[in-house]
């Protein structure tokens, strides 16, 4: 016991000795102008295999990729009615829109299993997705809460998207929400 105490005291004394070897002179601080650095670096690179643009570009329904946001113009095949974006086959998704300069832009879509187009997918995942598939395909979610036996939610935020959420009811995917 005395040897361990002596070793600890020696280590502490050595640390104090080393810290005393530095100069005690104050540092000179000069004023500099601030510069802002803009980067496109993905802060989620280690926990996600995708970036925001890649994910938003992967939204697929009605036979083709439909990247978010979606600008709705007079020639669109979709109808916006009562907060829903209705597709030519009668399927639909709840839509969040932004209107600027006489242009309506869909910024978010909530697809439900019962009403989504049969060919809907995001990043290649459709409504056959299982809870264990989410981290394998999409990476680690910012929030995971609930349980597989009742309601389980995986939500992703940031990294170039506003939100991507998967909601499972009794182990079956019931909703996918994606916002640009």
C-alpha positions as CSV (number, residue, x, y, z in Angstrom):
1,X,0.0,0.0,0.0
2,X,2.9,2.4,0.9
3,X,4.5,1.7,-2.6
4,X,1.3,2.6,-4.4
5,X,0.8,5.8,-2.4
6,X,4.5,6.8,-3.0
7,X,4.1,6.2,-6.7
8,X,0.9,8.3,-6.9
9,X,2.6,11.1,-5.0
10,X,5.6,10.9,-7.3
11,X,3.4,11.1,-10.4
12,X,1.5,14.1,-8.9
13,X,4.7,15.9,-8.0
14,X,6.1,15.2,-11.5
15,X,2.9,16.7,-13.1
16,X,3.2,19.8,-10.9
17,X,6.8,20.2,-11.8
18,X,6.1,20.0,-15.5
19,X,3.3,22.5,-15.3
20,X,5.6,24.9,-13.5
21,X,8.0,24.9,-16.4
22,X,5.9,26.9,-18.7
23,X,6.2,30.6,-19.1
24,X,4.1,32.8,-16.9
25,X,4.1,35.7,-19.3
26,X,0.7,36.7,-20.5
27,X,-0.3,36.0,-24.1
28,X,-0.8,38.8,-26.5
29,X,-4.2,38.8,-28.1
30,X,-4.7,40.8,-31.2
31,X,-8.1,41.6,-32.7
32,X,-8.8,39.9,-36.0
33,X,-11.8,40.0,-38.2
34,X,-14.1,37.0,-38.1
35,X,-14.6,34.9,-41.2
36,X,-17.4,32.4,-41.7
37,X,-16.5,29.1,-43.3
38,X,-19.3,27.4,-45.1
39,X,-18.8,23.7,-45.5
40,X,-20.9,20.9,-47.1
41,X,-19.3,18.3,-44.9
42,X,-21.9,15.8,-43.7
43,X,-21.8,15.7,-39.9
44,X,-23.5,12.3,-39.9
45,X,-21.0,10.6,-42.2
46,X,-20.0,8.0,-39.6
47,X,-23.6,7.1,-38.7
48,X,-25.4,7.4,-42.0
49,X,-24.5,6.1,-45.5
50,X,-26.4,9.0,-47.2
51,X,-26.5,12.8,-47.3
52,X,-29.6,14.9,-47.5
53,X,-29.6,15.5,-51.2
54,X,-29.1,11.8,-52.0
55,X,-32.0,10.9,-49.7
56,X,-34.3,13.5,-51.0
57,X,-33.5,12.6,-54.6
58,X,-34.3,8.9,-53.9
59,X,-38.0,9.5,-53.2
60,X,-39.8,7.2,-55.8
61,X,-43.5,6.9,-56.6
62,X,-45.8,6.8,-59.6
63,X,-43.2,5.3,-61.8
64,X,-40.3,7.7,-61.3
65,X,-38.0,9.5,-58.8
66,X,-39.8,12.6,-57.4
67,X,-37.1,14.5,-55.5
68,X,-38.3,16.8,-52.7
69,X,-39.1,19.6,-52.7
70,X,-41.6,19.2,-55.6
71,X,-42.8,22.3,-57.4
72,X,-46.4,22.0,-58.5
73,X,-47.3,23.9,-61.6
74,X,-50.3,23.9,-63.9
75,X,-49.0,20.9,-65.9
76,X,-48.5,18.6,-62.9
77,X,-50.3,15.3,-62.9
78,X,-50.9,15.6,-59.1
79,X,-53.7,17.4,-57.4
80,X,-53.3,19.2,-54.1
81,X,-56.6,19.0,-52.1
82,X,-57.3,19.5,-48.4
83,X,-53.7,19.0,-47.4
84,X,-53.2,15.9,-49.5
85,X,-51.3,15.3,-52.7
86,X,-53.4,13.0,-54.8
87,X,-51.8,10.9,-57.4
88,X,-53.2,9.7,-60.8
89,X,-53.9,6.2,-59.5
90,X,-56.0,7.6,-56.6
91,X,-53.4,7.1,-53.9
92,X,-52.2,10.0,-51.9
93,X,-49.9,11.4,-49.2
94,X,-50.4,14.2,-46.7
95,X,-48.5,17.2,-48.0
96,X,-46.9,20.2,-46.4
97,X,-46.6,23.1,-48.9
98,X,-44.9,26.4,-49.2
99,X,-46.3,29.1,-51.6
100,X,-43.9,31.7,-52.9
101,X,-44.2,33.9,-56.0
102,X,-47.3,32.1,-57.3
103,X,-45.5,28.7,-57.1
104,X,-46.7,26.0,-54.8
105,X,-43.9,23.7,-53.5
106,X,-44.4,20.5,-51.6
107,X,-41.7,20.5,-48.9
108,X,-42.8,17.4,-46.9
109,X,-44.9,14.2,-47.5
110,X,-46.4,11.7,-45.0
111,X,-47.0,8.4,-46.7
112,X,-49.3,5.9,-45.0
113,X,-49.3,2.2,-45.8
114,X,-53.1,2.3,-46.6
115,X,-53.0,5.3,-49.0
116,X,-49.5,5.5,-50.5
117,X,-48.8,4.6,-54.1
118,X,-48.0,0.9,-54.5
119,X,-44.5,1.6,-55.9
120,X,-43.5,4.2,-53.2
121,X,-40.0,4.0,-51.7
122,X,-37.3,6.2,-50.2
123,X,-33.6,5.2,-50.5
124,X,-34.9,1.9,-51.9
125,X,-37.0,1.1,-48.8
126,X,-40.7,0.5,-49.1
127,X,-43.5,-0.5,-46.7
128,X,-42.0,-4.0,-46.4
129,X,-39.3,-2.4,-44.2
130,X,-38.8,-4.1,-40.8
131,X,-37.7,-2.3,-37.6
132,X,-34.3,-4.0,-37.7
133,X,-33.8,-2.9,-41.3
134,X,-33.8,0.8,-40.4
135,X,-30.3,1.0,-38.9
136,X,-28.9,-1.3,-41.6
137,X,-30.2,0.8,-44.5
138,X,-30.4,4.3,-43.1
139,X,-27.9,4.3,-40.2
140,X,-28.4,5.4,-36.6
141,X,-31.4,7.6,-36.0
142,X,-31.3,10.7,-33.9
143,X,-34.3,9.4,-31.9
144,X,-35.6,5.9,-31.5
145,X,-38.5,5.4,-29.0
146,X,-41.3,3.1,-28.3
147,X,-41.3,-0.7,-28.6
148,X,-41.7,-3.2,-31.4
149,X,-44.7,-4.7,-29.6
150,X,-46.7,-1.4,-29.8
151,X,-45.4,1.7,-31.6
152,X,-41.8,2.1,-32.6
153,X,-40.5,5.3,-34.1
154,X,-37.1,6.0,-35.8
155,X,-36.5,9.7,-36.6
156,X,-33.6,11.3,-38.4
157,X,-32.9,15.0,-38.4
158,X,-30.3,17.3,-40.0
159,X,-27.5,16.4,-42.4
160,X,-29.4,18.1,-45.3
161,X,-32.9,17.1,-44.5
162,X,-35.4,18.4,-42.0
163,X,-36.8,15.0,-41.0
164,X,-37.1,11.4,-42.0
165,X,-39.4,9.3,-39.7
166,X,-40.5,5.7,-39.8
167,X,-43.4,4.7,-37.6
168,X,-44.0,1.0,-36.9
169,X,-47.3,-0.4,-35.4
170,X,-46.9,-3.9,-34.0
171,X,-43.7,-4.4,-36.0
172,X,-45.3,-3.3,-39.3
173,X,-44.3,-0.1,-41.0
174,X,-47.4,2.2,-41.0
175,X,-46.0,5.7,-41.9
176,X,-43.0,7.3,-43.5
177,X,-42.6,11.1,-43.2
178,X,-40.0,12.9,-45.2
179,X,-39.3,16.7,-45.1
180,X,-36.8,18.5,-47.2
